[in-house]
């Protein structure tokens, strides 16, 4: 088997964030393990922006102030000046990251179609934008009717807003488990989507995906926020 893991951002000069988060996985469980290193520069800029958001929001006690109601409150509120400044800081790297993740997913799909894995079943695991890469990889495989390549899929904190039909299309190319991990109080992901689109009602990283084939696992009692996915 082949395991491909995909990180969602980078905060290190030597790009260790593409590899170190996955070093805790037991060896040989999924066969040969490959870490996808993609768009290092853009993900470094995004990692810096996310850290700024986290420090600013913690600095004003936003997490404690809004608690479990953070997402609906952010959705309804008019942004004050300090939040507008944060928007300016993160909007460009986040938007670029979303676009790059989609393109990387297409490249990954083409690579798998090229059978570089030598007919071995593939397991995909990704968090944040890495999970978005996986989503677009599955979409591309489904559109090209490439079945029998992907065995299991695990996506965590996924920044994707798509229809049930699109998710069902992704499931069609997964022969084994399809797991979606999410946290309802992910205030960083909620802020990013509030800043970029004004909505997050169907974001996979914030709520269950209503598709029977997908195992939705709430991580509220395990993960405190988006930054802990790393």
N, C-alpha and C positions, 0 to 999 in steps of 0.2 A: 504494500500500500504506500501511498504518498500523502503527507500532511503538508499543507501550505498555510502558514500563519501570516496575518497582515495587520500591522499596527496602524493606529489612526492619527498619530502625530509624532513629532520628533522634538526633543529638547536638548539634544547633545551634539557637540561639535563632531564627534566621531561616529555619529549615526547609530549608537548602541541601542537606541529605543526601538530599532527595527528587529533586534535580536534578544536583548536581555529580558523583556517582559515574558518571553516564551520559554525561557530557560527552566522554568519550574515544571514544565510538562514532562511526564515520565518518558524515558527513551523507549523506542521500539513499539509503543502502543499503537501508533498509526503508521508504522513503517518509516521510510526516509522522510526527514523533516526539513522543509525549506522555508526560509523567511523571505517574504517579498520586500525588497527595498525599492521604494518608488517615490519619485518627486521629493528628494531629500530637502532641497532648498525651500520649497513651498511649505512642506510640513514642519520645518524648523520655524518659519515665520508664524505659522498657525500655532505651534506649541507655545511660542513666546506670547502671542495674543491671548491664548487661553489662560496662561498663568497670570497675565495682567487682570483679566476678568475675575479670576478666582480671588486674587489678593484684594481687588477693589470691593467686590461684593462682601467678602469676609470682613473687610475693614469697616464697613458701615453696619455690620451685623445683619445683613439682608437675609441670610439663611435663618437666623433665629427669629427675625421679625415676621417673615412670611411662613416659615415652617412648611407644613404639608400643603399649604395653599399657594405655594410659589407660582405654579404654572398658570392657573386661572387668573391670578392677580396680575401677573406680568402681561397676560393676553389682553386684559381689559384696561390697563393703566395707560395714561399719557406719559410718555417718557420724560423725566426731568433732565436737566442739563447734564448731570454727571453720567446718566445712562446714554445720552446722545453722544457724549465723548467716547464712551466705551464702544458704541456702535461704530463710530468712525475708526477706532483702533482695530476692530475685529472684522468688519464687514468685508474688506478686500481680501485678506488671507482666507477667511471662511468661504467666501464665494469662489475663490480660485481653487480651494481645496475640494469643494463639491464638484466642480467641473473636472478637475484632474482625476478624482476618484472614479467618475463615470468613464473617462477615457481609459484609465488603467484597467478597469473591469473588462472593457472590450479587448484590450491587448491580452489580458490574462486568458480570456475565453479563446482567442485565436491560438494562443500558445498551447492550451489544452487540446484544442481541436487538432493541432499539429502533432499530437501524441508524443511530446517530449517525455511524458511520464511512462511511456512504453507499456500502454494498456493496463496499467495498475489503477485500481480505484482511488479516487482522490477525496480527501477530507479537507474542507475549508473552514478556517476559524479566523474571525476578525472582530475588532472593536472600533467604535466610532467610525471615522472615514474608511478604515479598513473593512468594516462591515458593508459600507456603501460600495466599495470595490467589488465585494462578493455579490451583492445584489445585481449589479450591472453585468457581471460575468455570467450569472445564471440566466438573466434576461437574454443575453446574446446567444447562449447555448440553446435556449428554448426556441428562439426565433429561427435558428439554423437546424432545429430538430436533431441536436446532438445529445442523444440519450446514452446512458451507460458509462458516463465519464465520472460523474460526481456521486460519491457514496453518502457522506454525511456533511451537514452544514451547521455551524454554530456562529450566530451573529449576536453581538452585544452592543447596546447603546447605539443602535443604527440610525443615522441621520437620513432617513428616507421617508417620504410621504407619497405613497402610491396606492392605487385601488386594489380591492380584493382580487380582481381579475388578474392584475399584474403579479401579485404574490402567488396566485395559483399557477400562473405560467412558470414562475421560478421553481415551484415545487415539482413541476412535471419532469424536471431533469435531475431530481435528487432521489436516489433509490432507497436511501436509508433515513436517518433522522434529520429533521430540520428544526433547529432550536433557536428561539428568539429570546434573548435575555434583556430585560428592561428594568428601569426603576422609575416610579411615578414621581419622585421628588428630584429628578435630575435638573437642578436649577441652571447649570451651565448650558446643557443642551437646550433647555427651554428658552434661555436668554438668546442663544445663538439663532434659534428659529424665529423668536419674536423680533429680533433685530433684522433678519434677512427677509422674512416673508409675512410676518404678522400673524402667523397661524402655526399651530403644532398639534391640531386635534388628531391627526392620524400618523404621527411620527412613531416609527416602530420602536425607537429607543425609549419611548415614554409610556407605551401602552401595549396591550396584547394585539397581535395581528389576527383578525377574525377569519382564519382559514383552518379547517379541520386538520390538515396535514402538518401544521406547524405546532410544535410544543412551545407554549409561551411560559416562561419562568420569571416570576417577579423576584427581583434581587433586592428589594427594599430593606430586608433584614440583614443583608450581607454586604452591600456596597453603599457607601454614604453619598457618592456623587460621581459625576462623569470622570473626574481626574483619577479616581481609584481603579478605573478599568485597566490602566497601564500596569 
